[in-house]
Amino acid sequence: MSSSTAANLTVLALLSAGAIIINNILVSKRKDGPPLPPGPPPTPIVGNIRGFNVGAPWLTYTEWAAAYGDLVYSRFFSQDIIVINSEEIARDLLDHRSHIYSDRPVIVTSDIIGVGFNSVFLRYGPKWRFHRRLFHQAFKQDAALSLRPMQLRKAHQLLRGLLQSPQEYEEHIRLHSASVIMSAVYDYETALRDDPFVTIIDKAITIAIEEVQPQVAAILGAFPFILYLPSWFPGLSIKRRAALSKQYVAKWLSEPFQYVQERMKLGTSAPSMVSNALEKWQNQDESGEITTAIREAAATAFIAASETTASTMGVFVLAMVLYPEVQERAWLSIQSVIGTARLPNFNDRASLPYIDAILRETLRWHPITPAGVPHATYAEDIYNGYHIPKGALIIPNIWAMSRNEAKYPNPEEFKPERFLDSNGALTDDTCSMAFGFGRRVCVGRHLADASLWSSMALMLAAFKFSKQKDERGIDIDFEPQWFAGLATHPLPFPCVITPRHEGMDMGKLNALIEASV
């Protein structure tokens, strides 16, 4: 759903008689007690949306930070919104008061397109806690260590794809991200092209990312009658796409899961998130609820891991193209540690701090969820003398946190050195804000960290990333463009990928891979 769709729905909502009733309710809200945090002046009925950047709300939130501070109140129709622009405040509230701030807002668009099962958006309660338990068992730090051989093998597969068809680097990155999580969750080996499971899941995810936007959900939640209008009505593309989305989602939920079940019956399954959970829980599942939860958590793991990892890798490639001096320093550091006769592996990680610094700076430079994933308050709270209402939407504006000039001078520049001390060792700043906060922190962060490091280290060791050149041999400059949605990533940009090793062919690459295992 585009920003114009959200605008159409807003206009429609404004024309409704129900808006007057909601406005009256808002006017009669309690005025005693501690004040709400400061924020932009509201517009009658609609709230604080004048000049709001629907396509990139994190930019508006960051502008509000400059005007009103690090804790900002706004309202969108009947929804209270608290924007957190400071990492310190995010830690205070989302980490240290997580019993209040671990809920999620109701996002009606999730149910409409069939992804209401998504663990990321489940309300705080028993179902979410069981999903979380399943994720923790599969992806906690100790468990993630056992997945490293698979991740390294998938990173080698990525190198082979880049050597064979470097112009298709985006597809190779997406395949790598998908293949890692499909192996970890389902013990499924993804086909190198047009994998049937991944194709179906990608179609469902594309619709979900476009349609599941909090501002659209707020409009439909405030004025549910809109959903009874005909699908051809302006702004209701979600109704036109809902039926198709549900078909894709049904296959996404069932087909990979059935693949694991069939292999378990045949005795040919290997350890995975799904098989391990079924072995542990299926004998206690008289109602079928546990099996359903395992199926839903597994499907969530795919969308949470594949999309975010691929998007982060896209940011990494863009940064390498725009900052050639960074990849040259990385190449020299790899050469000095391991030479050119093999490729890096996880045993080399401690000796390659600059690669970790690149990873952290990639997470900071352009966070792929710049407005975070919204939390909601389970109860009302008071912080620094300000009232935070129950049920408020809490926006951890990671973009503003990543632009904190006191912590990250010249934040628009890609400078991995900011994560190294004067001795060249890594600092304590892991840029963990990119993985969320509190009880809603990304439970797959250890898996993601290992996938990102291995793919970045191997790509830097094997290839050089450059701008395209014109007929005179001069670099073609470009202005990066970004996909805007709940998650963001760079849109396709001109990029040339060439091997670092002279005369590199598939045989020589395989020899390097064999020497590094």
GULODREN-294979 format. One record per residue (C-alpha): residue in one letter; x, y, z. Coordinates in steps of 0.05 Angstrom, whole numbers, padded with zeros to 5 digits, always signed. Layout:
<atoms>
aXYZ;...
</atoms>
This chain:
<atoms>
m+00000+00000+00000;s+00031+00066-00022;s+00032+00132+00015;s-00022+00157-00033;t-00067+00100-00010;a-00059+00122+00062;a-00076+00193+00040;n-00139+00169+00004;l-00162+00131+00066;t-00149+00193+00109;v-00193+00235+00064;l-00247+00182+00066;a-00244+00179+00142;l-00249+00255+00147;l-00313+00253+00106;s-00346+00204+00154;a-00396+00224+00206;g-00360+00180+00256;a-00302+00229+00258;i-00344+00279+00296;i-00361+00228+00350;i-00288+00209+00358;n-00268+00281+00362;n-00318+00293+00419;i-00289+00234+00457;l-00219+00261+00449;v-00239+00330+00473;s-00268+00300+00536;k-00204+00263+00556;r-00178+00274+00626;k-00139+00338+00636;d-00119+00328+00708;g-00055+00294+00731;p+00014+00296+00698;p+00017+00326+00628;l+00028+00288+00564;p+00097+00295+00533;p+00106+00356+00487;g+00089+00349+00414;p+00065+00384+00351;p-00002+00420+00356;p-00060+00374+00335;t-00107+00384+00277;p-00180+00376+00296;i-00205+00304+00289;v-00145+00276+00253;g-00089+00292+00302;n-00017+00310+00289;i-00008+00294+00215;r+00002+00363+00184;g+00066+00358+00143;f+00073+00285+00163;n+00118+00244+00116;v+00075+00182+00107;g+00128+00148+00063;a+00184+00159+00114;p+00152+00175+00182;w+00219+00167+00218;l+00241+00232+00184;t+00182+00269+00213;y+00193+00239+00281;t+00266+00262+00278;e+00244+00332+00260;w+00197+00330+00320;a+00256+00310+00364;a+00292+00374+00345;a+00231+00416+00362;y+00200+00380+00422;g+00253+00334+00452;d+00268+00260+00456;l+00199+00240+00482;v+00143+00266+00437;y+00068+00258+00441;s+00023+00258+00380;r-00044+00230+00361;f-00072+00198+00298;f-00147+00197+00301;s-00162+00162+00367;q-00093+00131+00375;d-00044+00161+00426;i+00027+00157+00400;i+00091+00166+00439;v+00155+00173+00398;i+00221+00156+00431;n+00279+00190+00397;s+00333+00173+00448;e+00367+00106+00459;e+00373+00122+00533;i+00298+00133+00541;a+00284+00070+00500;r+00327+00031+00549;d+00293+00062+00609;l+00223+00046+00584;l+00226-00013+00536;d+00281-00051+00572;h+00275-00032+00646;r+00199-00026+00647;s+00186-00081+00597;h+00126-00107+00638;i+00089-00044+00615;y+00118-00034+00545;s+00117-00105+00514;d+00049-00104+00482;r+00035-00092+00408;p-00017-00047+00377;v-00077-00078+00342;i-00059-00077+00268;v-00124-00096+00232;t-00090-00100+00165;s-00052-00161+00189;d-00115-00202+00196;i-00145-00175+00131;i-00087-00202+00090;g-00080-00266+00131;v-00016-00253+00171;g-00048-00242+00239;f-00010-00303+00264;n+00056-00266+00257;s+00092-00273+00323;v+00123-00204+00316;f+00054-00171+00320;l+00021-00217+00370;r-00008-00183+00432;y+00029-00194+00497;g+00001-00257+00528;p+00006-00333+00533;k+00006-00346+00458;w+00062-00297+00446;r+00102-00325+00504;f+00098-00396+00475;h+00120-00370+00407;r+00178-00335+00441;r+00196-00399+00477;l+00199-00436+00411;f+00245-00383+00381;h+00290-00382+00442;q+00300-00457+00440;a+00318-00455+00366;f+00359-00391+00363;k+00389-00376+00431;q+00463-00363+00430;d+00485-00435+00445;a+00437-00464+00394;a+00458-00414+00341;l+00530-00439+00346;s+00509-00506+00317;l+00483-00471+00255;r+00549-00439+00236;p+00574-00495+00190;m+00509-00488+00151;q+00515-00412+00148;l+00586-00417+00123;r+00565-00466+00069;k+00509-00419+00048;a+00558-00361+00045;h+00602-00402-00001;q+00541-00415-00044;l+00531-00339-00047;l+00602-00329-00073;r+00591-00380-00128;g+00528-00344-00150;l+00562-00276-00150;l+00620-00304-00192;q+00573-00337-00242;s+00525-00278-00252;p+00548-00216-00213;q+00495-00172-00247;e+00442-00212-00208;y+00473-00196-00140;e+00405-00176-00111;e+00376-00244-00127;h+00437-00280-00099;i+00432-00241-00034;r+00358-00255-00027;l+00369-00329-00042;h+00425-00332+00010;s+00381-00301+00064;a+00323-00346+00047;s+00365-00409+00043;v+00396-00398+00112;i+00330-00391+00148;m+00296-00446+00108;s+00352-00493+00130;a+00350-00471+00203;v+00274-00474+00208;y+00255-00532+00162;d+00321-00567+00145;y+00303-00551+00073;e+00354-00541+00017;t+00331-00483-00026;a+00337-00490-00101;l+00387-00442-00133;r+00331-00413-00177;d+00255-00408-00173;d+00248-00449-00110;p+00173-00465-00103;f+00170-00452-00028;v+00210-00388-00030;t+00170-00361-00090;i+00104-00369-00053;i+00131-00340+00011;d+00162-00280-00025;k+00095-00264-00058;a+00060-00264+00009;i+00115-00223+00042;t+00113-00171-00013;i+00040-00157+00000;a+00049-00158+00075;i+00106-00107+00075;e+00066-00060+00030;e+00000-00067+00067;v+00017-00074+00141;q+00029-00002+00159;p+00009+00025+00228;q-00019+00091+00200;v-00065+00053+00153;a-00086+00005+00209;a-00102+00065+00253;i-00150+00093+00200;l-00185+00026+00190;g-00187+00014+00265;a-00220+00081+00278;f-00268+00074+00219;p-00280-00001+00208;f-00340+00014+00163;i-00290+00032+00108;l-00277-00042+00099;y-00349-00052+00077;l-00341-00005+00018;p-00330-00037-00050;s-00259-00058-00067;w-00256-00010-00126;f-00263+00050-00079;p-00199+00094-00078;g-00151+00072-00024;l-00179+00002-00016;s-00126-00036-00054;i-00118-00078+00009;k-00187-00109-00003;r-00169-00125-00075;r-00105-00159-00054;a-00130-00193+00009;a-00158-00256-00024;l-00094-00267-00064;s-00052-00255-00002;k-00090-00306+00039;q-00079-00358-00015;y-00004-00346-00013;v-00003-00345+00063;a-00041-00411+00068;k+00013-00445+00026;w+00068-00408+00064;l+00042-00436+00130;s+00027-00507+00107;e+00074-00531+00052;p+00143-00524+00085;f+00114-00550+00150;q+00085-00611+00116;y+00153-00623+00084;v+00183-00631+00154;q+00126-00675+00178;e+00134-00722+00119;r+00209-00728+00129;m+00198-00743+00203;k+00151-00799+00185;l+00203-00828+00137;g+00258-00820+00189;t+00299-00776+00143;s+00292-00709+00179;a+00351-00673+00209;p+00349-00625+00268;s+00312-00560+00254;m+00268-00511+00291;v+00205-00548+00269;s+00228-00620+00277;n+00258-00606+00346;a+00195-00572+00370;l+00149-00626+00343;e+00191-00680+00376;k+00187-00644+00442;w+00114-00623+00442;q+00071-00664+00395;n+00055-00718+00447;q+00026-00664+00492;d-00016-00633+00437;e-00086-00663+00444;s-00121-00601+00419;g-00073-00585+00362;e-00059-00515+00388;i+00015-00530+00399;t+00024-00556+00328;t-00011-00494+00302;a+00035-00449+00344;i+00097-00485+00318;r+00073-00477+00246;e+00058-00403+00256;a+00124-00389+00293;a+00163-00424+00238;a+00129-00382+00184;t+00144-00319+00224;a+00217-00338+00229;f+00223-00337+00153;i+00194-00268+00143;a+00231-00240+00203;a+00299-00268+00183;s+00300-00270+00107;e+00273-00201+00093;t+00315-00165+00146;t+00380-00201+00129;a+00372-00190+00054;s+00356-00116+00065;t+00416-00107+00111;m+00461-00140+00059;g+00433-00092+00007;v+00453-00033+00051;f+00522-00065+00059;v+00534-00071-00017;l+00510+00001-00027;a+00559+00026+00026;m+00616-00012-00005;v+00601+00019-00073;l+00597+00089-00044;y+00656+00082+00003;p+00712+00045-00034;e+00763+00065+00018;v+00725+00023+00069;q+00728-00040+00028;e+00801-00029+00012;r+00818-00026+00086;a+00775-00088+00097;w+00812-00125+00041;l+00879-00106+00070;s+00859-00129+00139;i+00836-00197+00112;q+00901-00204+00073;s+00943-00188+00134;v+00908-00240+00177;i+00895-00299+00130;g+00931-00282+00065;t+00902-00299-00003;a+00905-00375-00003;r+00839-00385+00032;l+00775-00349+00054;p+00755-00326+00124;n+00716-00371+00171;f+00687-00361+00240;n+00754-00378+00273;d+00782-00314+00242;r+00728-00268+00270;a+00765-00245+00332;s+00825-00227+00289;l+00784-00185+00240;p+00753-00129+00283;y+00746-00082+00223;i+00696-00130+00191;d+00654-00129+00254;a+00659-00053+00253;i+00632-00053+00182;l+00575-00098+00204;r+00557-00051+00262;e+00562+00011+00218;t+00517-00022+00166;l+00464-00032+00220;r+00472+00041+00243;w+00482+00078+00177;h+00414+00060+00148;p+00373+00017+00196;i+00324-00025+00157;t+00268-00014+00208;p+00282+00060+00218;a+00219+00072+00259;g+00228+00006+00296;v+00171-00042+00306;p+00117-00007+00347;h+00105-00027+00419;a+00042-00012+00459;t+00033+00002+00533;y+00000-00051+00576;a-00016+00000+00629;e-00009+00075+00639;d+00058+00101+00663;i+00094+00164+00686;y+00164+00181+00661;n+00202+00244+00678;g+00137+00276+00700;y+00100+00259+00636;h+00037+00216+00631;i+00040+00158+00582;p-00029+00130+00569;k-00049+00057+00570;g-00055+00030+00500;a-00009+00083+00470;l+00030+00066+00408;i+00104+00069+00426;i+00150+00085+00367;p+00224+00072+00381;n+00253+00118+00327;i+00317+00081+00312;w+00332+00131+00257;a+00338+00188+00307;m+00380+00144+00353;s+00427+00127+00296;r+00434+00202+00281;n+00454+00221+00352;e+00513+00266+00336;a+00539+00264+00407;k+00549+00189+00399;y+00559+00185+00324;p+00592+00248+00296;n+00577+00261+00222;p+00523+00207+00224;e+00508+00209+00149;e+00579+00184+00134;f+00594+00110+00133;k+00652+00105+00183;p+00665+00036+00213;e+00722+00067+00253;r+00670+00096+00301;f+00663+00026+00330;l+00738+00018+00342;d+00780+00047+00399;s+00848+00079+00392;n+00881+00010+00393;g+00838-00017+00337;a+00796-00061+00383;l+00720-00063+00380;t+00683-00017+00429;d+00626-00039+00473;d+00575-00008+00425;t+00545-00066+00386;c+00490-00023+00355;s+00441-00070+00388;m+00385-00019+00380;a+00378-00046+00309;f+00350-00111+00338;g+00297-00078+00382;f+00287-00071+00456;g+00262-00106+00518;r+00222-00169+00515;r+00209-00156+00441;v+00283-00156+00422;c+00296-00198+00360;v+00304-00269+00386;g+00341-00289+00323;r+00395-00236+00330;h+00451-00287+00342;l+00433-00324+00278;a+00427-00259+00240;d+00494-00233+00267;a+00530-00297+00244;s+00497-00296+00175;l+00515-00223+00165;w+00587-00230+00188;s+00602-00292+00147;s+00571-00265+00083;m+00603-00196+00090;a+00672-00224+00107;l+00672-00273+00049;m+00644-00223-00001;l+00699-00173+00019;a+00752-00227+00013;a+00730-00251-00056;f+00702-00190-00092;k+00708-00116-00104;f+00645-00073-00109;s+00648-00011-00153;k+00607+00041-00189;q+00592+00030-00262;k+00634+00072-00311;d+00613+00109-00373;e+00645+00101-00441;r+00702+00147-00419;g+00718+00104-00358;i+00690+00155-00309;d+00649+00131-00250;i+00574+00141-00258;d+00548+00175-00196;f+00478+00161-00171;e+00432+00182-00114;p+00409+00121-00074;q+00334+00110-00072;w+00298+00072-00018;f+00237+00027-00013;a+00192+00057+00040;g+00150+00012+00085;l+00151-00021+00152;a+00220-00045+00131;t+00263-00008+00081;h+00320-00026+00034;p+00357+00006-00024;l+00324+00003-00092;p+00366-00026-00148;f+00428+00014-00163;p+00485+00007-00214;c+00540-00038-00187;v+00599-00075-00216;i+00626-00136-00179;t+00694-00163-00198;p+00737-00218-00168;r+00795-00198-00122;h+00838-00256-00146;e+00868-00253-00216;g+00841-00305-00264;m+00786-00325-00216;d+00741-00380-00243;m+00696-00431-00209;g+00752-00480-00200;k+00797-00430-00165;l+00739-00405-00122;n+00723-00477-00100;a+00797-00487-00083;l+00795-00425-00038;i+00731-00451-00006;e+00761-00520+00006;a+00823-00489+00038;s+00781-00449+00087;v+00736-00505+00113;
</atoms>
